Amino acid sequence: MITLLGYIPAWGLPDVSPFVTKVDCYLRMVGLPYKLVRLPGGDLTKTPKGKLPVIEDGDKTVADSDFIIEYLKQTYGDSLDGRLSPRDKAVAVAFGRMLEESFYWYLVQMRYRRDEDFRIYDPIWVEFLDFVPPEARVAPVKEFRERILHEFYWSGKGRHTPEEVEHLAREEFDAISNYMGDKPYLLGEHPTSIDATLYAWLIHAMRVPFPSPIGKYGNSLPNLVAYCDRMRDRYYADFGRAGR
C-alpha cells in the first residue's frame, strides 16, 4: 500500500497543506489504495527535499506533488488524462502552474500576513509540534511564520499591499471561474488530474475559517462553490463539508 506523508489534518480537510491535499485527492480519484499519515516526528530535514508531500511505495520514495503524480501515472497507469488533447494538456499545465506558483501566495497571505488570520492558524502548528515540550513550541512557530513571510516578500507578491494582493487573487479566481463556466470539471464533463490540483487550492482558500477577503470572494462565485461541493461529494463523502 502507498503511504502518503503529510503534516496534520485541519478544518475538516485532509491536510493543512494544499500540496498534500492535491496528492490525497488524486489518489482518491484514481482509486489507488493508500494511507495518509503524519510525518513521523515532524522532522522535515529527514525528507528528500525538506518539504511535504512524500510518498513511500515499497522501496520507492518520491517527493514533490508533481513528481509524485507523474510517478503514479507511469507506475499504475493514467486513467484520468488519456483522453485529453494536446491543447487540453497545455491548459492543464498552465492552470496548474498558476495555482501552485501564483495562487499559492494568496493562501500565504490568508494564513500568515495578518495577525487576526494567523491567530487562527497558529494553534495548528502548535498541535503539529506535539513532539516538542509545550513551553518550547512558541519560538519555532514564530520563526516559521517569519520565514514564510520572508519568502512571500521575495516572491514579489509580498511587496504589494494586502489590498493589491487581494486584487490579484480576484483576477485569478475570475480566470478559473470564467474558464470553467458551466462545465462540471475544469476541462469538461469528466474529472482529470488537474482537478486534484484545482480542488486542493480552492478548498484551502474557500473552505477554511480565515476572515480574509480572498476566501470570501471565492465563495461569491457560484460555479466554484458548486465545483467544490461536487468534488467533495464524489471523492470525500467520508468527510464533513468543511467550512460549510
N, C-alpha and C positions, 0 to 999 in steps of 0.2 A: 504493500500500500504506500502511496505517496504521502510524505509528511511535508506540510507547509508550515514553515516557521514564521510567526508573526509577533506582534507586540502584545496587545491586550484588546479585548472587545470593549466597545463603548457605545452608549446611546442607542442600543438595540442594533448596532451594526456589527459585522463580523470582526472588524479590527479598527483600531484608531487610525491606521494608515490607509489612504486610498490605493496605494500600490499593492498592499497585501490584499485588500478587498477586491481589487481587479483580478488577481490570480485566483482567489477564492471563488469569485463569480464565474470565471472561465471554467474552472474545474467542475462546477455545478452544471454549467451549460453543456459540457461535453459528456457528463456522466461518468467521469473517472473517479474511482474510489480514492479517498484521501482523508487525512485528518489534519485539522488546523490546531497547532499547539503554540504556546508561548515559547519564545526563545529561552532555552534553559539558562538561568542566572542573569538574563538580560544583558549579557556581555556582547556588545556589537563588535568588539575587537576580534572576536573569535569567528566572525562571519567572513566570507571571502572578500567582500567589498565594504565592510564596515556599515552595512545597512541591510534592511529587510525589504522585500521578502527573499527567502531562500527556500528551495525545495530539496528534499532528500528522496531519491528514488533508487532503492537498492544501494549500490555502491557509487551512485552518481549524485553529485551536489551541483546545483545550478543556482546562481544568484542573478538578480535583476528581473523585474516583471516581464520585460520584452523578451529577454533571452530564455526565461522560463517557458513562456508560451510558445516560442519558436521550438524549443526542445520538445515540448509536449506534442506539438503538431508533427514533428519529424519522427518521434518515437511511437506515438499512438494513432497517428492519422489526423487529417484535418477535416472533421465532419461539418464545420461551420462555414468555411470560406471557399470550398471547392467550386461553387457556382459563380463566384464573383468575377466580373470582367476586370481587365487591367485598369479601366477607369475607376471602378468601384474600389479596387485595391489602393489606387492613388489617393482617392478621397479618404479612405480609412487611415492611411499613413498621415495625411495632412491633419485630420481631426485629432488623431492620437498624439501627434507632436504638439498641437495647440493645447490640448488638455494637460499633458504632462510637463511641458516646458514653459507654458504661459499661464494657463488657468490654475495650475498648482499654486502659484504665488498668491492668488486670491484666497485660497484656503489658508495660506500662511497669515495673510492679513486678518482673516476672520478669527484665527485662533491666538495669534501671538502679539499683534501690534497694539491693540487697545487693552488697557488694564481690565476693563469690565468683561471683555471676552476671555482674557487669559485666566481670570478668576474661575471661570467655568472649566477651562482646560487643565489648569494646574492640578486638581485632585487626581486626574487620570494618570499623570506622570508620577505623582506621589505613590499611587497604588502600584504602578509598574515597578517602582523601586522597592517593593516589599521585601526584597532580599537585603536591603540596607537598613540599619537601625533608624527608627523614626527621626531622631534628632540630626541625622546626617543626610536627610533627603532634600532639605531646602536648598542647600548650596548647589548641588548638581542640576536641579530643576531650573534655578536662576541662571546658571551658566549655559544650560541648553537653550533657554529662551534667547539669551543674548547672542549665542552663536547663530541661531536660526535667523534672527533679525539682522545680523551682520551679513549673512548670505542673501537675505531679502534685499538689502541695500545694494550689494554688489551685483545682484541680478539686473539691476536697473529699475525694477518695479518699486522697490523700497525708497527710491529717491523722489517719488511722487507723493503728493499729499494723499491722505486717506480718501478724500473725495475724488481725486483723479484716478486712483486705483479702482474705486467703485465704478467710475465711468467706463474704464476699460473692461471691467468684468461684465457690465451690462451689454457692451458690444459683443462679447464672446457668447454670452447667454443667447443674445438675439441671433447670432450666426448659427448656433446649434438649433434653436427653435425654428428659424426660417428654413433651414435646410431640411429638417425633419418634416416640417409641415404636418400633414395628417397621416403620414406613414406610421405604422406601429413600431418600427425599429429604424435605426438611423439610415440604413441602406435599402430599406424596403419592407416586404411582407415577412421576411424571415430574419431571425436574430443571427448576427455574425460576431466574430471575435471583437470587433471594435465596440460592440455593445457592452462587453465586460468592462472596457475602459470608461466608456461614457457613463454607464450606470454608477461605477465606483466614484467618479468625480462629482456627478450630480448629487448623489445622496450625501456625500461628505460636505456639500455646500448647502443642500436644501433640507436634509433630514437630521440636522444637528441643532442643539439648543442655543447656539450663539445668537445674540441680538443683532449681529452685523446686518447692514442694509444689503449686502451682497446676497445672502441667503434669501432674504425677503423678496428680492427682485426675481430670483429663480422661481420662487413659489408663486409669483404673479403670472407665470406663463403656463396656461392650461395644458398645452400639449406636453410640456416637460413634466408637469405634475402627473399627468396620465401615464407617461412613459415610465416614470419611477414606480408607480403603482403596478403597472403591467409587468415590469421586470421582477419586482418583489413577489407578486402573486405567482409568477411562473417558476421562479428559481429559489425563492426564500419563504415558502409557505410555512416553514418551521420557525420563522422569526415573527415577532410582533411588528406592527407597522411603525418603524422608527420615526419619531418626530411628527407623528400624525395623531 
